[in-house]
Amino acid sequence: MSAFGVWPTLVLVSAAWGTTLLWIKLAGGTLAPFTLTMWRGVAAIIALGLFLLWRGERPRMRLRDVLVLGTTNGWLSSALMAFALGRIDTAPAALVAASMPLILAILSHLFLPGERLTARAATGIVIGFCGIALVLGPGVLAASSASIEGFAAMLAVATGYATGATYGRRTRPPDPAGTALGQQGVSVVVSALLALATGQGIAPPTDALTIGSIAALGSVATALPMVLYWRLLSRAPTSIAGFVDYLIPLWATLIAVTILGEHPQPTALAGGALVLAGIAVTTRPFRRAAG
């Protein structure tokens, strides 16, 4: 992938992923988390299947890859995100989720021998998590338990995505589209079983807004950026691919303000700026192992 193609891809991937919270917010009012996750996966499978059919490609996947990524980046993260957005606004949720690269840096240090944290990187992580504390605000402990649970769920989402990214960077799945297809298959099966087990049901949505939101969630916000991002990781330097993490919270916050009419607190925006500053400090200073 040429340098000319990398940057437009970064913008497209981040913008597509930046719409995720919007579609979940719109669909989450009528569907329970596991039910929404299941139908999101169904929509993503349809979109990915059409993409592979158009490309004339035969999907290839490894069982371990789809089981791991189907959990970290699939049913678990998606259900937690839907749960969180039922309790907190979209903009602060996006800013909390922006902590993913900070968590990724820690996990990379622990599990990727070639990516060791320097003192500068550790400083960036501290800065970033100070920003997360500011996003939560000084009154968070006085807030309802549901709100605290929502923020905790978004931190868990960020941890899940960071875990999946660490796994993907370590194992390098051979076929991004095929792996994404298998990942969504795992997500559909597990979330359907959990929806039935918890009494949430698997009945399809009936109103046009929810159907349209799920279709967009599965295609625009799931299938398209997933395929492009895995290809980006396989063809572009990690330092460049990581720029997508700067852009996603900016897109999501912009969408929350302009489309959903939210008005984030100034402290939350300042905290988001600190998070991005922490990411900027953290994502460059990996020390490559010798040899």
N, C-alpha and C positions, 0 to 999 in steps of 0.2 A: 504494500500500500504506500503510494507516494506521499510526500509531505503535503502536497496540494490536496490529496484526498483525505488525509488524517483530520485536518481541522474542521472541514465541513461535516465530517462524520461525527466528530466530537460534539459539535453544536446540535446536530440532529439527534444524536443519542441522548444528550442531556435534556433537550427540549421534550423529547418523547417521554423519558422517565419522569420529567418534571410535571407531567400531567397526571401521573398515577394517583396522587392524593385527591385531585379534583374528581376523577371518575369514581373512586371509592367513596368519597363524601356524598356524591350524588346517588350512588346505588345503595349505599349502606343504610339509608333511611328505611328501605323496604325489605332488605335481606339481612339475615344473621351472618356473622363472620364466616363460619365454615361453608354455609350455602353460597355466599358471595365468592369465596375462594374457589369452590368447585366450578361455578359457572365461568369465573375468570379463566380457569384452566381450560375449560371446554372451548371458549372463544379463542384462546391462544393456540390450542391444538389445531383448530380449523384454519387459523391464519398461517401457522407454520406449515401445515399440510399443503395448503394452496401455494405457498412460497416454494416448497420443495418440488411440487408438481410442475410449477412454472419453470423451475431451474432444471427439471429432469434429473434430480439428484435422488439417490437412494440413501436414506438416513442411516448413519452408523453411530452406535452408542455403546458405552460400557456400563454394565449394570451398577457397579459401584458409583460411577459418576452421577448417574441419574438418581440413585437413592440418596446420595449426600446432598446434591444440589436441589433435588426435589423437596428436600426438607429445609435446608438453610435459606434457599432463595425461592422456595415454592410455598407449600401449604402453611408452614409455620409462620414465616414472615408476613405472608399475605393476610392470614387470619388475625395476627397480632396488630397489623396496620389497620384493618377494619375495626377491630376492637378499640384501638386508641382513638380513631377519628370519630367514634361515637361519644367521646369524652373530652376531647380537646380540639381547639381550632386547627385548621390546616397549616397556617403559617408557622406557629410555634412547633407543630409536629415536624414540619420540613426542616426547621432549624435544629431540632434535636436529632433527627435522622442524619443530619450533616456530619455528625460525629463519626460516621462509618470509617472514613480514612484514618482517623486517629486510632480507632480500635484495630483497623487493618495493620497499621504500623506496628502496634504491639504484637499482634499475632504473627506478622512477618518476621519480627525479631526472634520470636520463640520457635517458629516452625520452618522458616526459609533460611537456610544457612548463608546464602549470599546477600542477605539484606539485614544488616545489623544496625541498630539504633546508635546514633552518636549522642553526645550531650546536648547538641543543638536540637536534635529530633525530640529528645525527652522534654526539653523546654517547650517545644511546640505543642506537644501533647498536653502539658500542664496548662498552657495558654488556651488551648481548645476546650478543655474541660471546664476551665473558669468561665468560658463563654457559654457553655451548656448550663452552668449554674446560674448565670445571668438571664438566660432564656427562661428558665424556670421561675425566676423572680424571687424576691425576698419573702413573699407571702405564700410560697408554695406549700409549706408545712401546715399553714392554716387553711389551705384549700380542702375541698372534699376529698375523700379517699378515692373516689372515682377518677378525679383529675390526676391525682398522683399515680394511679394505676395506668392512666393513659400515657403519661410521660414515661413511666417505666416500660410500658409496652413498646414505645417508639425506640427507646434505648436497646431493647431486646431485638427489635427489627434491625437496627444498625449493626448489632453484634452478629446477627444471623447473616446479613449480607457480607460483612467483613470475613466471617468464617468461610462462606462460599467462595469469596474472591481469593482467600489464602489457599484454599483447596485447589481452585482452578489454576492458580499460578504455579502451584507445586506439581500438579499432574498433567496440565495442558491437554484437556479433552481433544481428541483428534478431529471431531466433526462438530463445530459449534451449533449448526442448525439441528443436527440429529440429537445432540445432547440436550438442547433446549426443548425439543419435542418430547424426549423421554422424561425430562424433568417435569414438564407440565402434566404428562401422563401420571407420574407418581403423585403430583399435587392433587389431581382430580380424584384419584382412587382414595387416597388417605383422607382428604377433606370430605368426600362423600360419606365415608364410613363414620367419621367423627360427627358430621352433621346428623346422621341417622341415630348415632349413639347418644347424642346430647339433645335429641328432640327438635333440632333446628329444621330438619326436613330438607329435601332436595328438589322441591317443586320449582319449576322455572318461573321467572318473573313474567308479569303480564302487562305492566304499563310501559309505554313507549320510552319514557325517560330512563328507566332502569335498564331496559333492553339495550338502548343505545349506549348507555354508560358502560355496560358490561362488554359490549362489542368493541368499544374504543379501548377499554381497559385491557382486553385480551389481545388486541391487535396493535394499536398505536403505542400503548404503554407497557406492553409485555413482549410480544413476539418480535416486533421490529427492532427495538433497542437491544434486546437480548442477543439476537443474531449478529447485529452490527458490532456490539461490544466485544463478544467473543472473538470475532474476526479482528477487531482492533487490537485486542490483547495478544493475538498470535502474530501480528504483523508490525505493530508499532512499539517503540520503547515504553516500558511501564511508566516512566516519568511523564511521558506525553499522554498516555491513556488515562493517567490519574487526574488530568485536568477536568474530566467529566464530573468529578466529585465537587469541584468548585461551582460548576454551573447548575447542577440539579437543584440545590436549595434556592438559588436565585430565581430560576424559572418557577418553582413551586410557590415561592412567596409572592412573586409578581402575579401569578394566576390567582392566588388566594385574595389578593387585594383588588385586582381588576375585575375578576369574574364572580367570586364569592362575596365580595364586599366586606372582607374582614379588615380590621384596623389593628395590626400588631402594636403592642406597647413599645415605646422607644427603647426600653431596657431590653426587650426581646430582640429588636433589630441590632442593638449594640452587641448583645451576646452573640448573634449570628455573625456579625463582623469579626468578633474575636475568634469564633470557631474557624472561619475561613482563614484568618491570620495564622491560627495554630496549624491548620492544614498546610499553608504555604511554607511554614518553617519546618514542618515534619516531613513532607513528602520528598524533599531533595537530599536529605543528609544520610541516606543509607550508605554504609561502608561495604563495598563489595569484598567478598572473601578472596584472599589471594589464591592464585592458581585456578 
